[in-house]
Amino acid sequence: MLLVDVLEEHLDEAEFRWLQWENALGAPDFSLTETARLEELLLAHLDGLVVGASTAVEAVLRPAFETEDAFRISAAAYALLALGEVDEVLLRLREAEPEARAAIRRALELSEAPGLGARLLDLLKREDTALQAAVLEALSIRQEAPPEVLAHFFTHDEPRARVAALRAALPFPQGAARTLLPSLLDSSHPGIRAAAIEAGVASGVRQAWETCRTAVRVRDSHSLDAMVLLAMGGGEVDVALLLAVLDVERLRPHALWALGFSGWVAAMEACRAWLEVPSVAQLAGEAFAAMTGLRLEGPYALPPGERPEDVPPPPELEEDLDADLVPKPEDDLPWPNVTAVRDWWGAEKKRFVKDTRYLLGRPFSGSGLVEALETSPMRRRHVLARELALRSQGTLTVRTRAFTHVQRAEQAKARASNSRIRTQPFDSGLR
């Protein structure tokens, strides 16, 4: 009985630590090193479940699937896979409801169980399209989907499967780029269109880049992925398209987020100006810092817990019963000290040249991109990893939602091969 109590405690802690770890992966105030510390705690409790072996399976792990807690299910599935119960986990994946299936899929993405990739490929032969989509997403994250399998799903009936296949196919096969890409770029499904744009850009297809620019000009909710892509890959002239989106109030936060990956002086100037608008000041500060290299701390940020006078209290302190109490990642960003940042910019802006792109205050380079990926806050690393993959035509990837030891190994490879990283704007050399 004592062993069961200990195993229950391990699962409770694994559930909680998994939640913490997933939150850290998208946090604006966590580094890779800090996330690794949380991960150590998670893995310690997962290992504790594995040590319990058969007792853990019967008394703790199988009952976890009867709950509705996604992180508890992920932890239980991961432990079962580590114990060799692959058949059981795959059966549960097939029979699960969507929420539980997503939780099991997350465990499958992370598991290092021997032969798991081949078993997942077998599941793609089943006729369940939703299951196929989930399995393909897991295989894509694991980087175990062969090119011929991805090509089969480019025209799949399930949009999720098509998106997963397109995002994993960098670069796009030349034959498919000629025959399939035009229709994919014209898809009415925004996810398919966004994935096709990225695949096309990585493959050097001019039509994909023009579709990206058009999507930004539309200025609607489907422009968000295109804005980030235009920011990371556009030249100085493309900044004007992003600056125009700032006029659309509901898209302004997204435009500022995108501009932070731009690095051109016009983008820095715009973000500096929006520091004075409380509704987007934190996002503008984050973007400005990412481009200029100024760390928003010490004199350049308000003290922790302090807010500008004209900013309403946090939602949890408001009396409005209709207030949205769900925290957003940007809520944890520092509030910039506008006067101090303005003074810093006045003194430093002369060293930023208008026809040069910057990242963390230095002219953009392949080695600089890898360094930013290693040192930037976790939530920014997902976009930086996308840029690395696009600029290396898929030869250098860092899976920013994998365990940190995997990420570090992939970063080391990128660091050793940064000469493969193209630094020109994406429209350079398109056909």
Secondary structure as the mmCIF struct_conf table of DSSP 4:
data_model
#
loop_
_struct_conf.conf_type_id
_struct_conf.id
_struct_conf.beg_label_comp_id
_struct_conf.beg_label_asym_id
_struct_conf.beg_label_seq_id
_struct_conf.end_label_comp_id
_struct_conf.end_label_asym_id
_struct_conf.end_label_seq_id
HELX_RH_AL_P HELX_RH_AL_P1 LEU A 2 LEU A 25
TURN_TY1_P TURN_TY1_P1 GLY A 26 GLY A 26
TURN_TY1_P TURN_TY1_P2 PRO A 28 ASP A 29
HELX_RH_AL_P HELX_RH_AL_P2 LEU A 32 VAL A 51
TURN_TY1_P TURN_TY1_P3 GLY A 52 GLY A 52
HELX_RH_AL_P HELX_RH_AL_P3 ALA A 53 ALA A 56
HELX_RH_PI_P HELX_RH_PI_P1 VAL A 57 LEU A 61
HELX_RH_AL_P HELX_RH_AL_P4 ARG A 62 ALA A 64
TURN_TY1_P TURN_TY1_P4 PHE A 65 GLU A 66
BEND BEND1 THR A 67 THR A 67
HELX_RH_AL_P HELX_RH_AL_P5 ALA A 70 ALA A 82
TURN_TY1_P TURN_TY1_P5 LEU A 83 GLY A 84
HELX_RH_AL_P HELX_RH_AL_P6 VAL A 86 GLU A 95
HELX_RH_AL_P HELX_RH_AL_P7 PRO A 98 LEU A 110
TURN_TY1_P TURN_TY1_P6 PRO A 114 GLY A 115
HELX_RH_AL_P HELX_RH_AL_P8 LEU A 116 LEU A 123
TURN_TY1_P TURN_TY1_P7 LEU A 124 LYS A 125
BEND BEND2 ARG A 126 GLU A 127
HELX_RH_AL_P HELX_RH_AL_P9 THR A 129 ARG A 142
TURN_TY1_P TURN_TY1_P8 GLN A 143 GLN A 143
HELX_RH_AL_P HELX_RH_AL_P10 PRO A 147 HIS A 152
HELX_RH_3T_P HELX_RH_3T_P1 PHE A 153 THR A 155
BEND BEND3 ASP A 157 GLU A 158
HELX_RH_AL_P HELX_RH_AL_P11 PRO A 159 ALA A 168
BEND BEND4 LEU A 170 PRO A 171
HELX_LH_PP_P HELX_LH_PP_P1 PHE A 172 PRO A 173
HELX_RH_AL_P HELX_RH_AL_P12 GLN A 174 THR A 179
TURN_TY1_P TURN_TY1_P9 LEU A 180 LEU A 180
HELX_RH_AL_P HELX_RH_AL_P13 LEU A 181 LEU A 185
TURN_TY1_P TURN_TY1_P10 ASP A 186 ASP A 186
BEND BEND5 SER A 188 HIS A 189
HELX_RH_AL_P HELX_RH_AL_P14 PRO A 190 ALA A 202
TURN_TY1_P TURN_TY1_P11 SER A 203 GLY A 204
HELX_RH_AL_P HELX_RH_AL_P15 ARG A 206 VAL A 218
BEND BEND6 ASP A 220 ASP A 220
HELX_RH_3T_P HELX_RH_3T_P2 SER A 221 SER A 223
HELX_RH_AL_P HELX_RH_AL_P16 LEU A 224 GLY A 233
HELX_RH_3T_P HELX_RH_3T_P3 GLU A 236 ASP A 238
HELX_RH_AL_P HELX_RH_AL_P17 VAL A 239 VAL A 245
TURN_TY1_P TURN_TY1_P12 LEU A 246 ASP A 247
BEND BEND7 VAL A 248 VAL A 248
HELX_RH_3T_P HELX_RH_3T_P4 GLU A 249 LEU A 251
HELX_RH_AL_P HELX_RH_AL_P18 ARG A 252 LEU A 259
TURN_TY1_P TURN_TY1_P13 GLY A 260 SER A 262
HELX_RH_AL_P HELX_RH_AL_P19 VAL A 265 TRP A 274
TURN_TY1_P TURN_TY1_P14 LEU A 275 GLU A 276
TURN_TY1_P TURN_TY1_P15 PRO A 278 VAL A 280
HELX_RH_AL_P HELX_RH_AL_P20 ALA A 281 THR A 292
HELX_RH_3T_P HELX_RH_3T_P5 GLY A 298 TYR A 300
STRN STRN1 ALA A 301 ALA A 301
HELX_LH_PP_P HELX_LH_PP_P2 LEU A 302 PRO A 303
TURN_TY1_P TURN_TY1_P16 PRO A 304 GLY A 305
TURN_TY1_P TURN_TY1_P17 GLU A 309 ASP A 310
BEND BEND8 VAL A 311 VAL A 311
HELX_LH_PP_P HELX_LH_PP_P3 PRO A 312 PRO A 314
HELX_RH_3T_P HELX_RH_3T_P6 PRO A 315 LEU A 317
TURN_TY1_P TURN_TY1_P18 LEU A 321 ASP A 322
BEND BEND9 ALA A 323 ALA A 323
HELX_RH_3T_P HELX_RH_3T_P7 PRO A 329 ASP A 332
BEND BEND10 LEU A 333 LEU A 333
HELX_LH_PP_P HELX_LH_PP_P4 PRO A 334 TRP A 335
STRN STRN2 PRO A 336 PRO A 336
HELX_RH_AL_P HELX_RH_AL_P21 VAL A 338 GLU A 348
HELX_RH_3T_P HELX_RH_3T_P8 LYS A 349 ARG A 351
BEND BEND11 PHE A 352 PHE A 352
TURN_TY1_P TURN_TY1_P19 LYS A 354 ASP A 355
BEND BEND12 THR A 356 THR A 356
STRN STRN3 TYR A 358 LEU A 359
TURN_TY1_P TURN_TY1_P20 LEU A 360 GLY A 361
STRN STRN4 ARG A 362 PRO A 363
HELX_RH_AL_P HELX_RH_AL_P22 GLY A 366 THR A 375
BEND BEND13 SER A 376 SER A 376
HELX_RH_AL_P HELX_RH_AL_P23 MET A 378 ARG A 391
TURN_TY1_P TURN_TY1_P21 SER A 392 GLY A 394
BEND BEND14 THR A 395 LEU A 396
TURN_TY1_P TURN_TY1_P22 THR A 400 ARG A 401
BEND BEND15 ALA A 402 ALA A 402
HELX_RH_AL_P HELX_RH_AL_P24 THR A 404 ALA A 416
TURN_TY1_P TURN_TY1_P23 SER A 417 SER A 417
HELX_RH_3T_P HELX_RH_3T_P9 ASN A 418 ARG A 420
BEND BEND16 GLN A 424 GLN A 424
TURN_TY1_P TURN_TY1_P24 PHE A 426 GLY A 429
#
